[in-house]
Amino acid sequence: MTAMTTLSVWMVPILIAIILLHASYKKIPSYEIFVAGGKEGIKLAVSIMPFLVGMLTAIGVFRASGAMDGLANLLRPLLSFVGMPPEVVPLAILRPISGNGALGLMSELIKTYGPDSYIGRLASVMQGSTDTTFYVVTVYFGAVGIRRIGDALKVGLLADAVGVCCAVAIVTMIFGK
């Protein structure tokens, strides 16, 4: 076993031990605080449930109605101009909306084209360099009661667009087409 593997295996238990030892040294009731945090976590999970159900329903309607395919066809010429293969356009559109849906699309692209293909590598980098912006804004902002999400949504979508463009540029630069 290499030193890095050994370190990675033991890092979490060592970190937990350090936290517990520090709490004991400071005479902090760590178990009671852990239980209180668990209670807050359950309350948070219950409070975000309506936002989560609404978001998942909207995603299902968006995909089932054919709107995603229509948007992909509309954006295809522009994205092809910047060097993005048409096969990954639906991934670029779905990623800000649904992490699981995007993961499914990425898996299909990798199964079809292979993990070492340009499309497989690009899909993988896109998956890692963008976020589920609509999910984050809907669920987390809703959970803490933020109602004016316009600017955060614009910045999040801009960050996703930059992530997609950088993914295309970097994968092309490193691996070629």
N, C-alpha and C positions, 0 to 999 in steps of 0.2 A: 504494500500500500504506500502510495507516495505521501509526502508531507502535506501537500495541499488537500488530498483526499481525507487524510486523517484530521486535519484542521477543520475541514468543512463538516465532517461527521460529528465532531465534538464541540463546534462553535455554539450551537443553540443550548445544549445542556450546560456548558460553561457559563454562558450569558445568564441563564436562569439562576444558576448557583450564585453568581456574583450579585445579582439583584436581591435574592433572598438573604444572602449574608449581609449585604449593605442594609437591608430593611431591619434585620435582626440587630445589627450594630446600632442603628438609629432608633431602635425600639418602636418601629412602625408595625402596626398590625396588618401584615401583608395578606393573610388569608381573608380577613374581613374586607379589606380593600378590593381583593380579587372578586369576592362574592358581590360586592356593591357594583363593581364594573360589569359583572355578568348580568345583574338586574337591569342596569342601564342599557346594555346591549340588546336585551330582549325587548325592552320598551322601544328602543330605536327601530328594531326589526319590525315590530308591529306598526309603528308610526309610518314607516316607508312603504308598507304593503300596498296601500291604494295607489301610490305613485308608480310602483313597480308593475302592478296589474294593468294600469292605464298605458304605461309605456310598452309593455309586451303586447297588448291588444293592438296598439297603433302600429307596431312593427309588423304584426301578422297581417293586418289590413293592407299596409303598404306593399308588402311582398305579394299577397294573394291577389290584389287588384291589378297587378301588372305595372303599377306605377314605378317600381324600381327598374324594371326592364325598359320602360319608356324613358326614364331619366338616364339610364346607361346608354341607350341609343342616341339620346340627345347630346350627351357629353363625349361620346366616342370620337368624333372628328377632332375635337379640341385636345383630348388626351392623347390621341394617336400622334398629333402634331408635336407634342412634347416628348414623344418616345415611349409612351405607355402602351403596351400591347392591349388590344381590345379584350382579351380574355380576363384581365385583372380589373377592368373598369367596374364591374359589379362589386368587387371586393372593396375598391376605393369608396364606393357610394355606401355600402352597407356597414363598413367598419365604424363610422361615427354613430351609427344607429344601434347596432347589435353586435356585441362581442361574440356570442355563441353562433349567430348567423354567419359572421365573418370567418370564424374559425372553421365552420362547415364548408364554406366556399373555398377557403385556403386549402383544406384537406382534399377537396375534389380537384383543385388545380394541381396539387402535388401528386395525387394519384394518377391524374391524366398525363401530366407533362414530366413528372419526375422531380425529386428534390434538388437535383443538380442542374436542372434546366434554368434558363433565364427567367421564365415565368414562375417556376417554383421558388427560386431565390428571391425574386421581386415580391412575390406574395408573402413570403416569410418576413422579409424586412418591413414591408408595409404593415403587417400584423403587429410587429413590435415597435414601430415608430409612430403609430397613431393611437388614438384612444376612442372609447365609446362616449363621445361628447354628449349626445342627447340623453343617454342613460345617466351619466354623471350629473348633468344639470337637472334632469327631472327628479331623480331619486334623492340625491344628496341635498340639493337646494330646497327641494320640497320638504325634506325631513327637518331642516332647520328653519323653515318658514320664509325663505327668500322668494319673493314673488316676481321681482323685476330681474329677469334673467337675460335680457336682450344683449347687453354688452358682453357678458360672460359667454353666451352662446356664439356670438360673432368671433370672439377671440379664440374660442375652442375650435370652431370650424376652420378658422384661418390656420391655427396650429396643425390641424389634420391635413389641410391642403399642403402646407409646407412639408409635413412629414412624408406625404405621398411623393411630392416633387423631389425631395432629398433622397427618398428610397430609389426612385428611378435613376437619379444622377449617380448615386453611389454604387448601386448594383451594376449599372452600365460601365462606370469607371473601373470598378474592381474586376468584374467578371466578363465584361463585354456583352454583346448581344448574341 
